Amino acid sequence: MKCPVDGAALLITDRSGVEIDYCPQCRGVWLDRGELDKIIDRAADLAGGGRQRSTAPYPREGDHRSDRDRDHHGRSGRRRKEGFLGDLFDF
């Protein structure tokens, strides 16, 4: 099968039981019929039916981190752990 974007031959890989066609040139990803449903079902199973709210109380005025510990977007320097979807589409 050829990439609809640039015409390169698509490569096929199996990730967690999901067959993914991807283009090594443009890095586009294409899924066969039913594959997206498999991804959604697996992600829902791993999430445990929904997000849980944090039980931690709101920080008091003196409990916040200093501004130098955050980047210019207000996020801390720590990266989130990649989840199922990050592993699935990591080529």
MMTF fields as JSON, N, C-alpha, C and O atoms, coordinates in Angstrom:
{
  "mmtfVersion": "1.0.0",
  "mmtfProducer": "UNKNOWN",
  "numBonds": 363,
  "numAtoms": 364,
  "numGroups": 91,
  "numChains": 1,
  "numModels": 1,
  "chainsPerModel": [1],
  "groupsPerChain": [91],
  "chainIdList": ["A"],
  "bondAtomList": [4, 2, 8, 6, 12, 10, 16, 14, 20, 18, 24, 22, 28, 26, 32, 30, 36, 34, 40, 38, 44, 42, 48, 46, 52, 50, 56, 54, 60, 58, 64, 62, 68, 66, 72, 70, 76, 74, 80, 78, 84, 82, 88, 86, 92, 90, 96, 94, 100, 98, 104, 102, 108, 106, 112, 110, 116, 114, 120, 118, 124, 122, 128, 126, 132, 130, 136, 134, 140, 138, 144, 142, 148, 146, 152, 150, 156, 154, 160, 158, 164, 162, 168, 166, 172, 170, 176, 174, 180, 178, 184, 182, 188, 186, 192, 190, 196, 194, 200, 198, 204, 202, 208, 206, 212, 210, 216, 214, 220, 218, 224, 222, 228, 226, 232, 230, 236, 234, 240, 238, 244, 242, 248, 246, 252, 250, 256, 254, 260, 258, 264, 262, 268, 266, 272, 270, 276, 274, 280, 278, 284, 282, 288, 286, 292, 290, 296, 294, 300, 298, 304, 302, 308, 306, 312, 310, 316, 314, 320, 318, 324, 322, 328, 326, 332, 330, 336, 334, 340, 338, 344, 342, 348, 346, 352, 350, 356, 354, 360, 358],
  "bondOrderList": [1, 1, 1, 1, 1, 1, 1, 1, 1, 1, 1, 1, 1, 1, 1, 1, 1, 1, 1, 1, 1, 1, 1, 1, 1, 1, 1, 1, 1, 1, 1, 1, 1, 1, 1, 1, 1, 1, 1, 1, 1, 1, 1, 1, 1, 1, 1, 1, 1, 1, 1, 1, 1, 1, 1, 1, 1, 1, 1, 1, 1, 1, 1, 1, 1, 1, 1, 1, 1, 1, 1, 1, 1, 1, 1, 1, 1, 1, 1, 1, 1, 1, 1, 1, 1, 1, 1, 1, 1, 1],
  "groupList": [{"groupName": "MET", "atomNameList": ["N", "CA", "C", "O"], "elementList": ["N", "C", "C", "O"], "formalChargeList": [0, 0, 0, 0], "bondAtomList": [1, 0, 2, 1, 3, 2], "bondOrderList": [1, 1, 2], "singleLetterCode": "M", "chemCompType": "L-PEPTIDE LINKING"}, {"groupName": "LYS", "atomNameList": ["N", "CA", "C", "O"], "elementList": ["N", "C", "C", "O"], "formalChargeList": [0, 0, 0, 0], "bondAtomList": [1, 0, 2, 1, 3, 2], "bondOrderList": [1, 1, 2], "singleLetterCode": "K", "chemCompType": "L-PEPTIDE LINKING"}, {"groupName": "CYS", "atomNameList": ["N", "CA", "C", "O"], "elementList": ["N", "C", "C", "O"], "formalChargeList": [0, 0, 0, 0], "bondAtomList": [1, 0, 2, 1, 3, 2], "bondOrderList": [1, 1, 2], "singleLetterCode": "C", "chemCompType": "L-PEPTIDE LINKING"}, {"groupName": "PRO", "atomNameList": ["N", "CA", "C", "O"], "elementList": ["N", "C", "C", "O"], "formalChargeList": [0, 0, 0, 0], "bondAtomList": [1, 0, 2, 1, 3, 2], "bondOrderList": [1, 1, 2], "singleLetterCode": "P", "chemCompType": "L-PEPTIDE LINKING"}, {"groupName": "VAL", "atomNameList": ["N", "CA", "C", "O"], "elementList": ["N", "C", "C", "O"], "formalChargeList": [0, 0, 0, 0], "bondAtomList": [1, 0, 2, 1, 3, 2], "bondOrderList": [1, 1, 2], "singleLetterCode": "V", "chemCompType": "L-PEPTIDE LINKING"}, {"groupName": "ASP", "atomNameList": ["N", "CA", "C", "O"], "elementList": ["N", "C", "C", "O"], "formalChargeList": [0, 0, 0, 0], "bondAtomList": [1, 0, 2, 1, 3, 2], "bondOrderList": [1, 1, 2], "singleLetterCode": "D", "chemCompType": "L-PEPTIDE LINKING"}, {"groupName": "GLY", "atomNameList": ["N", "CA", "C", "O"], "elementList": ["N", "C", "C", "O"], "formalChargeList": [0, 0, 0, 0], "bondAtomList": [1, 0, 2, 1, 3, 2], "bondOrderList": [1, 1, 2], "singleLetterCode": "G", "chemCompType": "PEPTIDE LINKING"}, {"groupName": "ALA", "atomNameList": ["N", "CA", "C", "O"], "elementList": ["N", "C", "C", "O"], "formalChargeList": [0, 0, 0, 0], "bondAtomList": [1, 0, 2, 1, 3, 2], "bondOrderList": [1, 1, 2], "singleLetterCode": "A", "chemCompType": "L-PEPTIDE LINKING"}, {"groupName": "LEU", "atomNameList": ["N", "CA", "C", "O"], "elementList": ["N", "C", "C", "O"], "formalChargeList": [0, 0, 0, 0], "bondAtomList": [1, 0, 2, 1, 3, 2], "bondOrderList": [1, 1, 2], "singleLetterCode": "L", "chemCompType": "L-PEPTIDE LINKING"}, {"groupName": "ILE", "atomNameList": ["N", "CA", "C", "O"], "elementList": ["N", "C", "C", "O"], "formalChargeList": [0, 0, 0, 0], "bondAtomList": [1, 0, 2, 1, 3, 2], "bondOrderList": [1, 1, 2], "singleLetterCode": "I", "chemCompType": "L-PEPTIDE LINKING"}, {"groupName": "THR", "atomNameList": ["N", "CA", "C", "O"], "elementList": ["N", "C", "C", "O"], "formalChargeList": [0, 0, 0, 0], "bondAtomList": [1, 0, 2, 1, 3, 2], "bondOrderList": [1, 1, 2], "singleLetterCode": "T", "chemCompType": "L-PEPTIDE LINKING"}, {"groupName": "ARG", "atomNameList": ["N", "CA", "C", "O"], "elementList": ["N", "C", "C", "O"], "formalChargeList": [0, 0, 0, 0], "bondAtomList": [1, 0, 2, 1, 3, 2], "bondOrderList": [1, 1, 2], "singleLetterCode": "R", "chemCompType": "L-PEPTIDE LINKING"}, {"groupName": "SER", "atomNameList": ["N", "CA", "C", "O"], "elementList": ["N", "C", "C", "O"], "formalChargeList": [0, 0, 0, 0], "bondAtomList": [1, 0, 2, 1, 3, 2], "bondOrderList": [1, 1, 2], "singleLetterCode": "S", "chemCompType": "L-PEPTIDE LINKING"}, {"groupName": "GLU", "atomNameList": ["N", "CA", "C", "O"], "elementList": ["N", "C", "C", "O"], "formalChargeList": [0, 0, 0, 0], "bondAtomList": [1, 0, 2, 1, 3, 2], "bondOrderList": [1, 1, 2], "singleLetterCode": "E", "chemCompType": "L-PEPTIDE LINKING"}, {"groupName": "TYR", "atomNameList": ["N", "CA", "C", "O"], "elementList": ["N", "C", "C", "O"], "formalChargeList": [0, 0, 0, 0], "bondAtomList": [1, 0, 2, 1, 3, 2], "bondOrderList": [1, 1, 2], "singleLetterCode": "Y", "chemCompType": "L-PEPTIDE LINKING"}, {"groupName": "GLN", "atomNameList": ["N", "CA", "C", "O"], "elementList": ["N", "C", "C", "O"], "formalChargeList": [0, 0, 0, 0], "bondAtomList": [1, 0, 2, 1, 3, 2], "bondOrderList": [1, 1, 2], "singleLetterCode": "Q", "chemCompType": "L-PEPTIDE LINKING"}, {"groupName": "TRP", "atomNameList": ["N", "CA", "C", "O"], "elementList": ["N", "C", "C", "O"], "formalChargeList": [0, 0, 0, 0], "bondAtomList": [1, 0, 2, 1, 3, 2], "bondOrderList": [1, 1, 2], "singleLetterCode": "W", "chemCompType": "L-PEPTIDE LINKING"}, {"groupName": "HIS", "atomNameList": ["N", "CA", "C", "O"], "elementList": ["N", "C", "C", "O"], "formalChargeList": [0, 0, 0, 0], "bondAtomList": [1, 0, 2, 1, 3, 2], "bondOrderList": [1, 1, 2], "singleLetterCode": "H", "chemCompType": "L-PEPTIDE LINKING"}, {"groupName": "PHE", "atomNameList": ["N", "CA", "C", "O"], "elementList": ["N", "C", "C", "O"], "formalChargeList": [0, 0, 0, 0], "bondAtomList": [1, 0, 2, 1, 3, 2], "bondOrderList": [1, 1, 2], "singleLetterCode": "F", "chemCompType": "L-PEPTIDE LINKING"}],
  "groupTypeList": [0, 1, 2, 3, 4, 5, 6, 7, 7, 8, 8, 9, 10, 5, 11, 12, 6, 4, 13, 9, 5, 14, 2, 3, 15, 2, 11, 6, 4, 16, 8, 5, 11, 6, 13, 8, 5, 1, 9, 9, 5, 11, 7, 7, 5, 8, 7, 6, 6, 6, 11, 15, 11, 12, 10, 7, 3, 14, 3, 11, 13, 6, 5, 17, 11, 12, 5, 11, 5, 11, 5, 17, 17, 6, 11, 12, 6, 11, 11, 11, 1, 13, 6, 18, 8, 6, 5, 8, 18, 5, 18],
  "groupIdList": [1, 2, 3, 4, 5, 6, 7, 8, 9, 10, 11, 12, 13, 14, 15, 16, 17, 18, 19, 20, 21, 22, 23, 24, 25, 26, 27, 28, 29, 30, 31, 32, 33, 34, 35, 36, 37, 38, 39, 40, 41, 42, 43, 44, 45, 46, 47, 48, 49, 50, 51, 52, 53, 54, 55, 56, 57, 58, 59, 60, 61, 62, 63, 64, 65, 66, 67, 68, 69, 70, 71, 72, 73, 74, 75, 76, 77, 78, 79, 80, 81, 82, 83, 84, 85, 86, 87, 88, 89, 90, 91],
  "secStructList": [7, 5, 7, 6, 6, 6, 7, 7, 5, 7, 3, 3, 3, 3, 3, 6, 6, 3, 3, 3, 3, 3, 7, 6, 6, 6, 7, 7, 3, 3, 3, 7, 6, 6, 2, 2, 2, 2, 2, 2, 2, 2, 2, 2, 2, 2, 2, 6, 1, 1, 7, 7, 7, 7, 7, 7, 7, 7, 7, 7, 4, 4, 4, 1, 7, 7, 4, 4, 4, 5, 7, 6, 6, 1, 7, 5, 1, 7, 7, 7, 7, 7, 7, 2, 2, 2, 2, 2, 6, 7, 7],
  "xCoordList": [0.843, 0.0, 0.897, 1.986, 0.449, 1.249, 0.661, -0.548, 1.538, 1.142, 0.324, 0.762, -0.843, -1.64, -1.045, -1.456, -0.091, 0.513, 1.671, 1.707, 2.635, 3.839, 4.124, 5.119, 3.28, 3.439, 4.459, 4.675, 5.098, 6.078, 5.353, 4.176, 6.069, 5.49, 5.285, 6.191, 4.077, 3.778, 4.382, 4.436, 4.83, 5.323, 4.228, 3.42, 4.203, 3.191, 3.884, 4.891, 3.332, 3.859, 2.699, 1.588, 2.956, 1.948, 2.358, 3.417, 1.526, 1.795, 0.641, -0.486, 0.917, -0.092, -1.336, -2.455, -1.143, -2.265, -3.003, -4.044, -2.482, -3.089, -2.166, -0.991, -2.696, -1.899, -1.92, -2.982, -0.746, -0.62, 0.181, 1.269, -0.355, 0.378, 0.953, 0.235, 2.258, 2.858, 3.839, 4.409, 4.023, 4.924, 6.261, 6.298, 7.358, 8.66, 9.133, 10.035, 8.537, 8.944, 8.253, 8.921, 6.92, 6.177, 5.737, 5.229, 5.926, 5.567, 4.057, 3.608, 3.288, 1.838, 1.445, 2.15, 0.32, -0.153, -1.561, -2.417, -1.791, -3.103, -3.51, -2.691, -4.791, -5.332, -6.358, -7.107, -6.387, -7.4, -8.719, -8.756, -9.786, -11.108, -11.082, -10.597, -11.59, -11.663, -10.464, -10.552, -9.349, -8.144, -8.304, -7.829, -8.964, -9.192, -10.076, -9.862, -11.062, -11.913, -11.099, -11.338, -10.138, -9.268, -8.457, -8.314, -7.93, -7.132, -7.993, -7.566, -9.191, -10.086, -10.462, -10.473, -10.769, -11.129, -9.973, -10.176, -8.767, -7.604, -7.283, -6.953, -7.378, -7.107, -8.131, -7.778, -9.392, -10.433, -10.194, -10.389, -9.772, -9.48, -8.33, -8.39, -7.293, -6.137, -6.45, -5.861, -7.367, -7.733, -8.632, -8.812, -9.189, -10.022, -11.397, -11.998, -11.899, -13.247, -13.358, -14.474, -12.283, -12.372, -11.255, -10.534, -11.126, -10.082, -10.554, -11.724, -9.634, -9.941, -9.401, -8.323, -10.155, -9.705, -8.686, -8.736, -7.782, -6.779, -7.438, -8.325, -7.006, -7.541, -6.671, -6.969, -5.605, -4.72, -5.416, -6.099, -5.246, -5.873, -5.182, -4.061, -5.871, -5.254, -4.046, -4.082, -2.977, -1.791, -2.074, -2.81, -1.475, -1.586, -0.675, 0.137, -0.791, -0.075, 1.437, 2.066, 2.029, 3.482, 3.97, 5.174, 3.063, 3.438, 3.794, 4.195, 3.667, 3.913, 5.41, 6.235, 5.732, 7.128, 7.582, 6.771, 8.86, 9.363, 9.251, 9.198, 9.215, 9.066, 10.207, 9.999, 11.38, 12.509, 12.389, 13.093, 11.511, 11.293, 10.306, 10.037, 9.77, 8.777, 9.288, 10.07, 8.838, 9.218, 8.306, 7.459, 8.47, 7.703, 6.222, 5.441, 5.82, 4.4, 3.77, 2.596, 4.539, 3.997, 4.054, 3.489, 4.723, 4.822, 6.128, 7.114, 6.13, 7.375, 8.249, 7.762, 9.507, 10.453, 10.291, 10.952, 9.445, 9.269, 8.336, 7.309, 8.707, 7.841, 6.906, 7.25, 5.71, 4.77, 5.242, 5.9, 4.905, 5.208, 4.371, 3.166, 5.017, 4.289, 3.318, 3.649, 2.155, 1.146, 1.054, 1.951, -0.04, -0.29, -0.221, 0.386, -0.837, -0.857, 0.521, 0.867, 1.311, 2.666, 3.522, 4.305, 3.372, 4.114, 3.611, 4.391, 2.326, 1.712, 2.196, 2.455, 2.32, 2.673, 4.118, 4.436, 5.001, 6.405, 7.171, 7.49, 7.467, 8.178, 9.571, 10.335],
  "yCoordList": [-1.169, 0.0, 1.244, 1.225, 2.302, 3.525, 4.626, 4.691, 5.48, 6.615, 7.591, 7.973, 8.0, 8.954, 10.359, 11.191, 10.636, 11.967, 12.099, 13.028, 11.145, 11.293, 10.113, 10.136, 9.086, 7.965, 6.924, 5.963, 7.078, 6.095, 4.817, 4.848, 3.706, 2.438, 2.465, 2.817, 2.087, 2.06, 0.818, -0.244, 0.956, -0.16, -0.556, 0.278, -1.828, -2.336, -2.822, -3.527, -2.438, -2.907, -3.32, -2.808, -4.24, -4.676, -4.174, -4.538, -3.344, -2.794, -3.159, -2.705, -3.967, -4.366, -4.947, -4.697, -5.719, -6.348, -5.447, -5.833, -4.253, -3.313, -3.192, -2.857, -3.465, -3.372, -1.93, -1.374, -1.339, 0.067, 0.162, -0.404, 0.879, 1.193, 2.587, 3.515, 2.739, 4.064, 4.345, 3.431, 5.623, 6.061, 6.453, 7.304, 5.847, 6.21, 7.593, 8.165, 8.131, 9.447, 10.578, 11.404, 10.623, 11.733, 11.399, 12.268, 10.149, 9.66, 9.671, 9.707, 9.641, 9.536, 8.145, 7.172, 8.051, 6.783, 6.522, 7.406, 5.308, 4.909, 3.623, 2.731, 3.539, 2.373, 1.694, 2.359, 0.365, -0.391, -0.324, 0.077, -0.721, -0.703, -1.514, -2.646, -0.953, -1.638, -1.415, -1.649, -0.968, -0.774, 0.391, 0.311, 1.463, 2.588, 2.156, 2.588, 1.309, 0.801, -0.005, 0.09, -0.8, -1.56, -0.616, -0.856, 0.455, 1.417, 2.082, 2.21, 2.501, 3.162, 2.21, 2.61, 0.956, -0.026, -0.279, -0.331, -0.437, -0.688, 0.511, 0.35, 1.707, 2.913, 3.057, 3.45, 2.744, 2.823, 1.781, 2.063, 0.579, -0.466, -0.053, -0.258, 0.521, 0.938, 2.128, 2.273, 2.978, 4.151, 3.766, 4.564, 2.587, 2.148, 2.779, 2.923, 3.153, 3.678, 5.167, 5.682, 5.869, 7.319, 7.864, 7.118, 9.155, 9.808, 9.964, 10.245, 9.779, 9.999, 11.35, 11.761, 12.032, 13.329, 13.149, 12.184, 14.069, 14.054, 14.348, 15.197, 13.649, 13.906, 14.879, 15.202, 15.349, 16.3, 17.647, 18.095, 18.296, 19.607, 20.662, 20.468, 21.777, 22.889, 23.37, 23.354, 23.796, 24.252, 25.551, 26.418, 25.657, 26.903, 27.933, 27.592, 29.168, 30.262, 30.057, 30.399, 29.531, 29.36, 28.039, 27.784, 27.173, 25.822, 25.691, 24.608, 26.742, 26.6, 26.548, 27.007, 25.986, 25.902, 27.259, 28.085, 27.48, 28.774, 28.87, 27.852, 30.083, 30.307, 29.713, 29.338, 29.613, 29.086, 27.581, 27.034, 26.902, 25.472, 25.196, 24.037, 26.238, 26.07, 26.685, 27.636, 26.135, 26.722, 27.908, 28.262, 28.516, 29.713, 29.441, 30.382, 28.166, 27.838, 27.446, 27.079, 27.523, 27.21, 25.74, 25.34, 24.925, 23.504, 23.233, 23.945, 22.203, 21.814, 21.083, 20.689, 20.896, 20.293, 18.797, 18.208, 18.172, 16.724, 16.373, 17.021, 15.335, 14.856, 13.804, 13.047, 13.775, 12.731, 11.403, 11.343, 10.343, 9.01, 8.759, 9.009, 8.264, 7.937, 6.808, 5.884, 6.875, 5.856, 4.904, 4.826, 4.193, 3.198, 3.815, 3.239, 4.978, 5.6, 6.091, 6.024, 6.581, 7.018, 5.86, 6.004, 4.714, 3.525, 2.997, 2.502, 3.106, 2.569, 3.288, 2.65, 4.606, 5.394, 5.872, 6.843, 5.23, 5.612, 4.851, 3.675, 5.514, 4.872, 5.416, 5.005],
  "zCoordList": [0.0, 0.0, 0.0, 0.574, -0.63, -0.729, 0.148, 0.368, 0.637, 1.465, 0.622, -0.463, 1.092, 0.327, 0.312, -0.498, 1.185, 1.252, 0.271, -0.535, 0.344, -0.479, -1.404, -2.128, -1.401, -2.314, -1.903, -2.642, -0.747, -0.275, 0.154, 0.514, 0.111, 0.545, 2.059, 2.814, 2.489, 3.919, 4.554, 3.934, 5.781, 6.571, 7.546, 7.956, 7.915, 8.829, 10.087, 10.025, 11.232, 12.506, 13.395, 13.256, 14.299, 15.248, 16.621, 17.131, 17.214, 18.543, 19.458, 19.259, 20.446, 21.441, 20.783, 21.232, 19.721, 19.04, 18.067, 17.534, 17.828, 16.892, 15.685, 15.832, 14.489, 13.268, 12.766, 12.489, 12.653, 12.269, 10.983, 10.88, 10.0, 8.772, 8.951, 9.322, 8.687, 8.836, 7.715, 7.119, 7.44, 6.385, 7.009, 7.898, 6.556, 7.113, 6.663, 7.275, 5.605, 5.096, 5.853, 6.474, 5.806, 6.43, 7.852, 8.56, 8.277, 9.605, 9.847, 10.993, 8.776, 8.887, 9.349, 9.08, 10.046, 10.593, 10.069, 10.097, 9.594, 9.097, 9.781, 10.0, 10.117, 10.802, 9.908, 9.192, 9.953, 9.233, 10.004, 11.168, 9.338, 9.965, 11.265, 11.281, 12.323, 13.607, 14.509, 15.715, 13.956, 14.768, 15.751, 16.884, 15.328, 16.234, 17.404, 18.536, 17.135, 18.206, 19.216, 20.42, 18.734, 19.634, 20.523, 21.721, 19.932, 20.697, 21.769, 22.916, 21.405, 22.355, 23.486, 24.65, 23.157, 24.181, 25.138, 26.351, 24.611, 25.468, 26.35, 27.525, 25.788, 26.574, 27.696, 28.808, 27.418, 28.449, 29.534, 30.716, 29.146, 30.127, 31.037, 32.249, 30.462, 31.254, 32.144, 33.215, 31.715, 32.513, 33.678, 34.598, 33.664, 34.765, 34.787, 35.851, 33.63, 33.565, 33.77, 33.829, 33.88, 34.023, 34.881, 35.544, 34.857, 35.643, 37.079, 37.34, 37.992, 39.393, 39.798, 39.367, 40.625, 41.101, 42.205, 42.968, 42.276, 43.324, 44.66, 44.749, 45.694, 47.024, 47.793, 48.943, 47.176, 47.852, 47.995, 47.074, 49.148, 49.327, 48.475, 48.005, 48.285, 47.572, 48.367, 49.598, 47.698, 48.429, 49.184, 48.714, 50.353, 51.111, 50.48, 49.62, 50.882, 50.24, 50.214, 49.213, 51.233, 51.277, 50.727, 50.741, 50.235, 49.811, 48.341, 47.913, 47.555, 46.121, 45.822, 46.611, 44.684, 44.254, 43.761, 43.341, 43.814, 43.351, 41.832, 41.141, 41.323, 39.886, 39.079, 37.925, 39.63, 38.852, 38.625, 37.776, 39.366, 39.16, 38.033, 37.718, 37.428, 36.378, 35.084, 35.102, 33.959, 32.679, 32.376, 33.196, 31.218, 30.9, 30.656, 30.517, 30.602, 30.445, 31.78, 31.826, 32.861, 34.172, 34.537, 35.555, 33.732, 34.03, 34.75, 34.559, 35.578, 36.224, 35.216, 34.156, 35.517, 34.595, 34.423, 33.568, 35.197, 35.104, 33.958, 33.753, 33.212, 32.133, 32.684, 33.593, 32.112, 32.481, 31.936, 30.897, 32.638, 32.144, 30.895, 30.885, 29.847, 28.621, 28.924, 29.668, 28.37, 28.588, 27.413, 26.573, 27.378, 26.34, 24.949, 24.047, 24.767, 23.441, 23.028, 21.848, 23.967, 23.641, 23.16, 22.22, 23.807, 23.393, 22.053, 21.24, 21.835, 20.624, 19.372, 18.352, 19.443, 18.264, 18.275, 17.588, 19.026, 19.076, 17.996, 18.174, 16.881, 15.766, 15.669, 14.795]
}
